[in-house]
């Protein structure tokens, strides 16, 4: 068994164990860290298999963005997580284990010295990422733009669904704010001067 195959099997084993840990551990923060390790291990297997773009996209999108959102949601959930608020020091050992494993995986990727064939392209002519970019923006330009429009519509629909009116909630009206005038905000009221009553006998007057 060569080094490349051994590294692939090691990454796959780590991804499987981390995935099992994601659904078995009871602590939500530990589950999120296990999911991070799962994503990173799967990305390593893709990079070894020749799909560099998929591996990098998995790290940037899921590990770098989606998992941050997951952790934010976990911390904002209204569940009994009083022990979780005691401090992040108690999570430090588990986080260090995950960090060490990810560091070992990155060093293993750097040490892989094997020629990876590029699928659907001339053997060794261009890298996988460059070939994918050329195919995406030439042969598959229309499907790519259609997917972008669909995702944009989905984002707008999600925002509109969350902005529904609720009784008692105060909302801003930008058009009304733009039409506001000074006379609507300030009103000058003329009041007659009132003479203070004369002090009674024996009372001291203020200077």
PyMOL commands that set and color helices and strands:
alter all, ss='L'
color gray80, all
select helices_A, chain A and resi 3-24+28-49+52-76+82-86+88-111+128-136+141-162+174-178+182-185
alter helices_A, ss='H'
color red, helices_A
deselect
rebuild
show_as cartoon
